[in-house]
Amino acid sequence: MSIQVSLKLEKEGFLLDVDLGIPARGITALFGPSGCGKTSLLRAIAGLQPKASGVLRMGG
């Protein structure tokens, strides 16, 4: 079982375009330099980023 994420978020001077699969079990780490979109990605997955568009599928 996995979580499939496909989303786009456009901000002024910034484009976050993500297509990934995350295992539904265990721990997944998200890391990268400051300003690369880690928090924006998590906010978009949680539905807290109003300008994000895309699809979130859990377990098929």
mmCIF file of the N, C-alpha and C atoms, coordinates in Angstrom:
data_MODEL
# 
_entry.id   MODEL 
# 
loop_
_atom_site.group_PDB 
_atom_site.id 
_atom_site.type_symbol 
_atom_site.label_atom_id 
_atom_site.label_alt_id 
_atom_site.label_comp_id 
_atom_site.label_asym_id 
_atom_site.label_entity_id 
_atom_site.label_seq_id 
_atom_site.pdbx_PDB_ins_code 
_atom_site.Cartn_x 
_atom_site.Cartn_y 
_atom_site.Cartn_z 
_atom_site.occupancy 
_atom_site.B_iso_or_equiv 
_atom_site.pdbx_formal_charge 
_atom_site.auth_seq_id 
_atom_site.auth_comp_id 
_atom_site.auth_asym_id 
_atom_site.auth_atom_id 
_atom_site.pdbx_PDB_model_num 
ATOM 1   N N  . MET A 1 1  ? 0.843  -1.166 0.000  1.00 0.00 ? 1  MET A N  1 
ATOM 2   C CA . MET A 1 1  ? 0.000  0.000  0.000  1.00 0.00 ? 1  MET A CA 1 
ATOM 3   C C  . MET A 1 1  ? 0.895  1.238  0.000  1.00 0.00 ? 1  MET A C  1 
ATOM 4   N N  . SER A 1 2  ? 0.480  2.263  -0.746 1.00 0.00 ? 2  SER A N  1 
ATOM 5   C CA . SER A 1 2  ? 1.285  3.480  -0.819 1.00 0.00 ? 2  SER A CA 1 
ATOM 6   C C  . SER A 1 2  ? 0.380  4.708  -0.918 1.00 0.00 ? 2  SER A C  1 
ATOM 7   N N  . ILE A 1 3  ? 0.997  5.846  -0.772 1.00 0.00 ? 3  ILE A N  1 
ATOM 8   C CA . ILE A 1 3  ? 0.337  7.128  -0.934 1.00 0.00 ? 3  ILE A CA 1 
ATOM 9   C C  . ILE A 1 3  ? 0.942  7.776  -2.176 1.00 0.00 ? 3  ILE A C  1 
ATOM 10  N N  . GLN A 1 4  ? 0.104  8.080  -3.146 1.00 0.00 ? 4  GLN A N  1 
ATOM 11  C CA . GLN A 1 4  ? 0.551  8.695  -4.389 1.00 0.00 ? 4  GLN A CA 1 
ATOM 12  C C  . GLN A 1 4  ? 0.205  10.178 -4.354 1.00 0.00 ? 4  GLN A C  1 
ATOM 13  N N  . VAL A 1 5  ? 1.180  11.023 -4.623 1.00 0.00 ? 5  VAL A N  1 
ATOM 14  C CA . VAL A 1 5  ? 0.987  12.471 -4.591 1.00 0.00 ? 5  VAL A CA 1 
ATOM 15  C C  . VAL A 1 5  ? 1.405  13.053 -5.933 1.00 0.00 ? 5  VAL A C  1 
ATOM 16  N N  . SER A 1 6  ? 0.524  13.815 -6.529 1.00 0.00 ? 6  SER A N  1 
ATOM 17  C CA . SER A 1 6  ? 0.822  14.532 -7.760 1.00 0.00 ? 6  SER A CA 1 
ATOM 18  C C  . SER A 1 6  ? 0.214  15.923 -7.610 1.00 0.00 ? 6  SER A C  1 
ATOM 19  N N  . LEU A 1 7  ? 1.055  16.948 -7.491 1.00 0.00 ? 7  LEU A N  1 
ATOM 20  C CA . LEU A 1 7  ? 0.514  18.291 -7.282 1.00 0.00 ? 7  LEU A CA 1 
ATOM 21  C C  . LEU A 1 7  ? 1.416  19.367 -7.850 1.00 0.00 ? 7  LEU A C  1 
ATOM 22  N N  . LYS A 1 8  ? 0.799  20.522 -8.055 1.00 0.00 ? 8  LYS A N  1 
ATOM 23  C CA . LYS A 1 8  ? 1.503  21.715 -8.523 1.00 0.00 ? 8  LYS A CA 1 
ATOM 24  C C  . LYS A 1 8  ? 1.104  22.879 -7.642 1.00 0.00 ? 8  LYS A C  1 
ATOM 25  N N  . LEU A 1 9  ? 2.094  23.689 -7.332 1.00 0.00 ? 9  LEU A N  1 
ATOM 26  C CA . LEU A 1 9  ? 1.863  24.893 -6.556 1.00 0.00 ? 9  LEU A CA 1 
ATOM 27  C C  . LEU A 1 9  ? 2.730  25.993 -7.153 1.00 0.00 ? 9  LEU A C  1 
ATOM 28  N N  . GLU A 1 10 ? 2.087  27.076 -7.572 1.00 0.00 ? 10 GLU A N  1 
ATOM 29  C CA . GLU A 1 10 ? 2.821  28.209 -8.133 1.00 0.00 ? 10 GLU A CA 1 
ATOM 30  C C  . GLU A 1 10 ? 2.718  29.379 -7.181 1.00 0.00 ? 10 GLU A C  1 
ATOM 31  N N  . LYS A 1 11 ? 3.875  29.897 -6.790 1.00 0.00 ? 11 LYS A N  1 
ATOM 32  C CA . LYS A 1 11 ? 3.957  31.118 -6.002 1.00 0.00 ? 11 LYS A CA 1 
ATOM 33  C C  . LYS A 1 11 ? 4.813  32.088 -6.800 1.00 0.00 ? 11 LYS A C  1 
ATOM 34  N N  . GLU A 1 12 ? 4.871  33.310 -6.370 1.00 0.00 ? 12 GLU A N  1 
ATOM 35  C CA . GLU A 1 12 ? 5.674  34.308 -7.072 1.00 0.00 ? 12 GLU A CA 1 
ATOM 36  C C  . GLU A 1 12 ? 7.146  33.898 -7.072 1.00 0.00 ? 12 GLU A C  1 
ATOM 37  N N  . GLY A 1 13 ? 7.682  33.611 -8.245 1.00 0.00 ? 13 GLY A N  1 
ATOM 38  C CA . GLY A 1 13 ? 9.085  33.217 -8.373 1.00 0.00 ? 13 GLY A CA 1 
ATOM 39  C C  . GLY A 1 13 ? 9.381  31.795 -7.933 1.00 0.00 ? 13 GLY A C  1 
ATOM 40  N N  . PHE A 1 14 ? 8.350  30.928 -7.803 1.00 0.00 ? 14 PHE A N  1 
ATOM 41  C CA . PHE A 1 14 ? 8.558  29.578 -7.282 1.00 0.00 ? 14 PHE A CA 1 
ATOM 42  C C  . PHE A 1 14 ? 7.525  28.634 -7.876 1.00 0.00 ? 14 PHE A C  1 
ATOM 43  N N  . LEU A 1 15 ? 7.954  27.487 -8.374 1.00 0.00 ? 15 LEU A N  1 
ATOM 44  C CA . LEU A 1 15 ? 7.046  26.461 -8.875 1.00 0.00 ? 15 LEU A CA 1 
ATOM 45  C C  . LEU A 1 15 ? 7.402  25.143 -8.205 1.00 0.00 ? 15 LEU A C  1 
ATOM 46  N N  . LEU A 1 16 ? 6.431  24.557 -7.536 1.00 0.00 ? 16 LEU A N  1 
ATOM 47  C CA . LEU A 1 16 ? 6.590  23.236 -6.925 1.00 0.00 ? 16 LEU A CA 1 
ATOM 48  C C  . LEU A 1 16 ? 5.760  22.269 -7.756 1.00 0.00 ? 16 LEU A C  1 
ATOM 49  N N  . ASP A 1 17 ? 6.413  21.324 -8.417 1.00 0.00 ? 17 ASP A N  1 
ATOM 50  C CA . ASP A 1 17 ? 5.758  20.342 -9.279 1.00 0.00 ? 17 ASP A CA 1 
ATOM 51  C C  . ASP A 1 17 ? 6.224  18.970 -8.811 1.00 0.00 ? 17 ASP A C  1 
ATOM 52  N N  . VAL A 1 18 ? 5.331  18.225 -8.138 1.00 0.00 ? 18 VAL A N  1 
ATOM 53  C CA . VAL A 1 18 ? 5.707  16.984 -7.463 1.00 0.00 ? 18 VAL A CA 1 
ATOM 54  C C  . VAL A 1 18 ? 4.876  15.817 -7.981 1.00 0.00 ? 18 VAL A C  1 
ATOM 55  N N  . ASP A 1 19 ? 5.540  14.691 -8.195 1.00 0.00 ? 19 ASP A N  1 
ATOM 56  C CA . ASP A 1 19 ? 4.875  13.436 -8.547 1.00 0.00 ? 19 ASP A CA 1 
ATOM 57  C C  . ASP A 1 19 ? 5.661  12.339 -7.848 1.00 0.00 ? 19 ASP A C  1 
ATOM 58  N N  . LEU A 1 20 ? 5.111  11.791 -6.764 1.00 0.00 ? 20 LEU A N  1 
ATOM 59  C CA . LEU A 1 20 ? 5.868  10.819 -5.985 1.00 0.00 ? 20 LEU A CA 1 
ATOM 60  C C  . LEU A 1 20 ? 4.968  9.786  -5.332 1.00 0.00 ? 20 LEU A C  1 
ATOM 61  N N  . GLY A 1 21 ? 5.576  8.689  -4.922 1.00 0.00 ? 21 GLY A N  1 
ATOM 62  C CA . GLY A 1 21 ? 4.905  7.631  -4.177 1.00 0.00 ? 21 GLY A CA 1 
ATOM 63  C C  . GLY A 1 21 ? 5.597  7.452  -2.839 1.00 0.00 ? 21 GLY A C  1 
ATOM 64  N N  . ILE A 1 22 ? 4.810  7.400  -1.774 1.00 0.00 ? 22 ILE A N  1 
ATOM 65  C CA . ILE A 1 22 ? 5.334  7.274  -0.420 1.00 0.00 ? 22 ILE A CA 1 
ATOM 66  C C  . ILE A 1 22 ? 4.773  5.985  0.175  1.00 0.00 ? 22 ILE A C  1 
ATOM 67  N N  . PRO A 1 23 ? 5.614  5.149  0.797  1.00 0.00 ? 23 PRO A N  1 
ATOM 68  C CA . PRO A 1 23 ? 5.080  3.949  1.440  1.00 0.00 ? 23 PRO A CA 1 
ATOM 69  C C  . PRO A 1 23 ? 4.113  4.329  2.564  1.00 0.00 ? 23 PRO A C  1 
ATOM 70  N N  . ALA A 1 24 ? 3.025  3.581  2.701  1.00 0.00 ? 24 ALA A N  1 
ATOM 71  C CA . ALA A 1 24 ? 2.031  3.867  3.728  1.00 0.00 ? 24 ALA A CA 1 
ATOM 72  C C  . ALA A 1 24 ? 2.474  3.381  5.110  1.00 0.00 ? 24 ALA A C  1 
ATOM 73  N N  . ARG A 1 25 ? 3.548  2.643  5.181  1.00 0.00 ? 25 ARG A N  1 
ATOM 74  C CA . ARG A 1 25 ? 4.066  2.138  6.461  1.00 0.00 ? 25 ARG A CA 1 
ATOM 75  C C  . ARG A 1 25 ? 5.451  2.691  6.712  1.00 0.00 ? 25 ARG A C  1 
ATOM 76  N N  . GLY A 1 26 ? 5.835  2.734  7.967  1.00 0.00 ? 26 GLY A N  1 
ATOM 77  C CA . GLY A 1 26 ? 7.183  3.159  8.317  1.00 0.00 ? 26 GLY A CA 1 
ATOM 78  C C  . GLY A 1 26 ? 7.306  4.668  8.414  1.00 0.00 ? 26 GLY A C  1 
ATOM 79  N N  . ILE A 1 27 ? 8.522  5.128  8.321  1.00 0.00 ? 27 ILE A N  1 
ATOM 80  C CA . ILE A 1 27 ? 8.831  6.545  8.440  1.00 0.00 ? 27 ILE A CA 1 
ATOM 81  C C  . ILE A 1 27 ? 9.452  7.024  7.130  1.00 0.00 ? 27 ILE A C  1 
ATOM 82  N N  . THR A 1 28 ? 8.968  8.129  6.625  1.00 0.00 ? 28 THR A N  1 
ATOM 83  C CA . THR A 1 28 ? 9.524  8.736  5.423  1.00 0.00 ? 28 THR A CA 1 
ATOM 84  C C  . THR A 1 28 ? 10.089 10.096 5.797  1.00 0.00 ? 28 THR A C  1 
ATOM 85  N N  . ALA A 1 29 ? 11.299 10.377 5.383  1.00 0.00 ? 29 ALA A N  1 
ATOM 86  C CA . ALA A 1 29 ? 11.943 11.657 5.676  1.00 0.00 ? 29 ALA A CA 1 
ATOM 87  C C  . ALA A 1 29 ? 11.929 12.538 4.435  1.00 0.00 ? 29 ALA A C  1 
ATOM 88  N N  . LEU A 1 30 ? 11.757 13.812 4.656  1.00 0.00 ? 30 LEU A N  1 
ATOM 89  C CA . LEU A 1 30 ? 11.777 14.807 3.598  1.00 0.00 ? 30 LEU A CA 1 
ATOM 90  C C  . LEU A 1 30 ? 12.870 15.798 3.957  1.00 0.00 ? 30 LEU A C  1 
ATOM 91  N N  . PHE A 1 31 ? 13.893 15.896 3.107  1.00 0.00 ? 31 PHE A N  1 
ATOM 92  C CA . PHE A 1 31 ? 14.990 16.794 3.436  1.00 0.00 ? 31 PHE A CA 1 
ATOM 93  C C  . PHE A 1 31 ? 15.480 17.531 2.194  1.00 0.00 ? 31 PHE A C  1 
ATOM 94  N N  . GLY A 1 32 ? 16.114 18.661 2.419  1.00 0.00 ? 32 GLY A N  1 
ATOM 95  C CA . GLY A 1 32 ? 16.642 19.479 1.344  1.00 0.00 ? 32 GLY A CA 1 
ATOM 96  C C  . GLY A 1 32 ? 17.035 20.834 1.889  1.00 0.00 ? 32 GLY A C  1 
ATOM 97  N N  . PRO A 1 33 ? 17.623 21.670 1.045  1.00 0.00 ? 33 PRO A N  1 
ATOM 98  C CA . PRO A 1 33 ? 18.066 22.982 1.510  1.00 0.00 ? 33 PRO A CA 1 
ATOM 99  C C  . PRO A 1 33 ? 16.890 23.907 1.840  1.00 0.00 ? 33 PRO A C  1 
ATOM 100 N N  . SER A 1 34 ? 17.182 24.933 2.587  1.00 0.00 ? 34 SER A N  1 
ATOM 101 C CA . SER A 1 34 ? 16.186 25.929 2.949  1.00 0.00 ? 34 SER A CA 1 
ATOM 102 C C  . SER A 1 34 ? 15.585 26.559 1.698  1.00 0.00 ? 34 SER A C  1 
ATOM 103 N N  . GLY A 1 35 ? 14.258 26.642 1.659  1.00 0.00 ? 35 GLY A N  1 
ATOM 104 C CA . GLY A 1 35 ? 13.584 27.277 0.532  1.00 0.00 ? 35 GLY A CA 1 
ATOM 105 C C  . GLY A 1 35 ? 13.259 26.377 -0.634 1.00 0.00 ? 35 GLY A C  1 
ATOM 106 N N  . CYS A 1 36 ? 13.502 25.061 -0.510 1.00 0.00 ? 36 CYS A N  1 
ATOM 107 C CA . CYS A 1 36 ? 13.271 24.164 -1.656 1.00 0.00 ? 36 CYS A CA 1 
ATOM 108 C C  . CYS A 1 36 ? 11.831 23.667 -1.747 1.00 0.00 ? 36 CYS A C  1 
ATOM 109 N N  . GLY A 1 37 ? 10.979 23.925 -0.725 1.00 0.00 ? 37 GLY A N  1 
ATOM 110 C CA . GLY A 1 37 ? 9.563  23.560 -0.812 1.00 0.00 ? 37 GLY A CA 1 
ATOM 111 C C  . GLY A 1 37 ? 9.108  22.450 0.114  1.00 0.00 ? 37 GLY A C  1 
ATOM 112 N N  . LYS A 1 38 ? 9.907  22.069 1.097  1.00 0.00 ? 38 LYS A N  1 
ATOM 113 C CA . LYS A 1 38 ? 9.523  20.984 2.007  1.00 0.00 ? 38 LYS A CA 1 
ATOM 114 C C  . LYS A 1 38 ? 8.223  21.298 2.761  1.00 0.00 ? 38 LYS A C  1 
ATOM 115 N N  . THR A 1 39 ? 8.180  22.455 3.387  1.00 0.00 ? 39 THR A N  1 
ATOM 116 C CA . THR A 1 39 ? 6.992  22.843 4.146  1.00 0.00 ? 39 THR A CA 1 
ATOM 117 C C  . THR A 1 39 ? 5.802  23.073 3.225  1.00 0.00 ? 39 THR A C  1 
ATOM 118 N N  . SER A 1 40 ? 6.029  23.679 2.073  1.00 0.00 ? 40 SER A N  1 
ATOM 119 C CA . SER A 1 40 ? 4.942  23.898 1.110  1.00 0.00 ? 40 SER A CA 1 
ATOM 120 C C  . SER A 1 40 ? 4.356  22.568 0.650  1.00 0.00 ? 40 SER A C  1 
ATOM 121 N N  . LEU A 1 41 ? 5.189  21.572 0.417  1.00 0.00 ? 41 LEU A N  1 
ATOM 122 C CA . LEU A 1 41 ? 4.710  20.245 0.030  1.00 0.00 ? 41 LEU A CA 1 
ATOM 123 C C  . LEU A 1 41 ? 3.842  19.633 1.126  1.00 0.00 ? 41 LEU A C  1 
ATOM 124 N N  . LEU A 1 42 ? 4.316  19.679 2.364  1.00 0.00 ? 42 LEU A N  1 
ATOM 125 C CA . LEU A 1 42 ? 3.545  19.113 3.474  1.00 0.00 ? 42 LEU A CA 1 
ATOM 126 C C  . LEU A 1 42 ? 2.232  19.863 3.682  1.00 0.00 ? 42 LEU A C  1 
ATOM 127 N N  . ARG A 1 43 ? 2.252  21.168 3.551  1.00 0.00 ? 43 ARG A N  1 
ATOM 128 C CA . ARG A 1 43 ? 1.023  21.962 3.677  1.00 0.00 ? 43 ARG A CA 1 
ATOM 129 C C  . ARG A 1 43 ? 0.041  21.632 2.551  1.00 0.00 ? 43 ARG A C  1 
ATOM 130 N N  . ALA A 1 44 ? 0.543  21.420 1.343  1.00 0.00 ? 44 ALA A N  1 
ATOM 131 C CA . ALA A 1 44 ? -0.323 21.075 0.215  1.00 0.00 ? 44 ALA A CA 1 
ATOM 132 C C  . ALA A 1 44 ? -0.947 19.696 0.415  1.00 0.00 ? 44 ALA A C  1 
ATOM 133 N N  . ILE A 1 45 ? -0.167 18.731 0.883  1.00 0.00 ? 45 ILE A N  1 
ATOM 134 C CA . ILE A 1 45 ? -0.698 17.387 1.146  1.00 0.00 ? 45 ILE A CA 1 
ATOM 135 C C  . ILE A 1 45 ? -1.776 17.443 2.218  1.00 0.00 ? 45 ILE A C  1 
ATOM 136 N N  . ALA A 1 46 ? -1.581 18.291 3.228  1.00 0.00 ? 46 ALA A N  1 
ATOM 137 C CA . ALA A 1 46 ? -2.549 18.421 4.321  1.00 0.00 ? 46 ALA A CA 1 
ATOM 138 C C  . ALA A 1 46 ? -3.779 19.238 3.937  1.00 0.00 ? 46 ALA A C  1 
ATOM 139 N N  . GLY A 1 47 ? -3.754 19.863 2.749  1.00 0.00 ? 47 GLY A N  1 
ATOM 140 C CA . GLY A 1 47 ? -4.886 20.670 2.313  1.00 0.00 ? 47 GLY A CA 1 
ATOM 141 C C  . GLY A 1 47 ? -4.863 22.088 2.858  1.00 0.00 ? 47 GLY A C  1 
ATOM 142 N N  . LEU A 1 48 ? -3.728 22.537 3.338  1.00 0.00 ? 48 LEU A N  1 
ATOM 143 C CA . LEU A 1 48 ? -3.604 23.862 3.935  1.00 0.00 ? 48 LEU A CA 1 
ATOM 144 C C  . LEU A 1 48 ? -3.024 24.907 2.986  1.00 0.00 ? 48 LEU A C  1 
ATOM 145 N N  . GLN A 1 49 ? -2.709 24.496 1.777  1.00 0.00 ? 49 GLN A N  1 
ATOM 146 C CA . GLN A 1 49 ? -2.123 25.397 0.781  1.00 0.00 ? 49 GLN A CA 1 
ATOM 147 C C  . GLN A 1 49 ? -3.199 25.667 -0.263 1.00 0.00 ? 49 GLN A C  1 
ATOM 148 N N  . PRO A 1 50 ? -3.907 26.805 -0.181 1.00 0.00 ? 50 PRO A N  1 
ATOM 149 C CA . PRO A 1 50 ? -5.090 27.025 -1.023 1.00 0.00 ? 50 PRO A CA 1 
ATOM 150 C C  . PRO A 1 50 ? -4.824 27.076 -2.525 1.00 0.00 ? 50 PRO A C  1 
ATOM 151 N N  . LYS A 1 51 ? -3.646 27.443 -2.971 1.00 0.00 ? 51 LYS A N  1 
ATOM 152 C CA . LYS A 1 51 ? -3.389 27.566 -4.417 1.00 0.00 ? 51 LYS A CA 1 
ATOM 153 C C  . LYS A 1 51 ? -2.832 26.287 -5.036 1.00 0.00 ? 51 LYS A C  1 
ATOM 154 N N  . ALA A 1 52 ? -2.672 25.242 -4.249 1.00 0.00 ? 52 ALA A N  1 
ATOM 155 C CA . ALA A 1 52 ? -2.154 23.977 -4.777 1.00 0.00 ? 52 ALA A CA 1 
ATOM 156 C C  . ALA A 1 52 ? -3.252 23.211 -5.502 1.00 0.00 ? 52 ALA A C  1 
ATOM 157 N N  . SER A 1 53 ? -2.881 22.541 -6.577 1.00 0.00 ? 53 SER A N  1 
ATOM 158 C CA . SER A 1 53 ? -3.837 21.696 -7.300 1.00 0.00 ? 53 SER A CA 1 
ATOM 159 C C  . SER A 1 53 ? -3.166 20.345 -7.561 1.00 0.00 ? 53 SER A C  1 
ATOM 160 N N  . GLY A 1 54 ? -3.967 19.296 -7.539 1.00 0.00 ? 54 GLY A N  1 
ATOM 161 C CA . GLY A 1 54 ? -3.417 17.979 -7.813 1.00 0.00 ? 54 GLY A CA 1 
ATOM 162 C C  . GLY A 1 54 ? -4.275 16.868 -7.259 1.00 0.00 ? 54 GLY A C  1 
ATOM 163 N N  . VAL A 1 55 ? -3.628 15.690 -7.097 1.00 0.00 ? 55 VAL A N  1 
ATOM 164 C CA . VAL A 1 55 ? -4.320 14.480 -6.667 1.00 0.00 ? 55 VAL A CA 1 
ATOM 165 C C  . VAL A 1 55 ? -3.534 13.813 -5.550 1.00 0.00 ? 55 VAL A C  1 
ATOM 166 N N  . LEU A 1 56 ? -4.244 13.315 -4.560 1.00 0.00 ? 56 LEU A N  1 
ATOM 167 C CA . LEU A 1 56 ? -3.661 12.527 -3.478 1.00 0.00 ? 56 LEU A CA 1 
ATOM 168 C C  . LEU A 1 56 ? -4.447 11.215 -3.411 1.00 0.00 ? 56 LEU A C  1 
ATOM 169 N N  . ARG A 1 57 ? -3.751 10.103 -3.640 1.00 0.00 ? 57 ARG A N  1 
ATOM 170 C CA . ARG A 1 57 ? -4.398 8.768  -3.606 1.00 0.00 ? 57 ARG A CA 1 
ATOM 171 C C  . ARG A 1 57 ? -3.777 7.934  -2.510 1.00 0.00 ? 57 ARG A C  1 
ATOM 172 N N  . MET A 1 58 ? -4.625 7.323  -1.711 1.00 0.00 ? 58 MET A N  1 
ATOM 173 C CA . MET A 1 58 ? -4.148 6.457  -0.636 1.00 0.00 ? 58 MET A CA 1 
ATOM 174 C C  . MET A 1 58 ? -4.659 5.045  -0.847 1.00 0.00 ? 58 MET A C  1 
ATOM 175 N N  . GLY A 1 59 ? -3.748 4.096  -0.941 1.00 0.00 ? 59 GLY A N  1 
ATOM 176 C CA . GLY A 1 59 ? -4.116 2.700  -1.044 1.00 0.00 ? 59 GLY A CA 1 
ATOM 177 C C  . GLY A 1 59 ? -4.815 2.317  -2.342 1.00 0.00 ? 59 GLY A C  1 
ATOM 178 N N  . GLY A 1 60 ? -4.580 3.044  -3.416 1.00 0.00 ? 60 GLY A N  1 
ATOM 179 C CA . GLY A 1 60 ? -5.162 2.692  -4.698 1.00 0.00 ? 60 GLY A CA 1 
ATOM 180 C C  . GLY A 1 60 ? -6.356 3.519  -5.010 1.00 0.00 ? 60 GLY A C  1 
# 
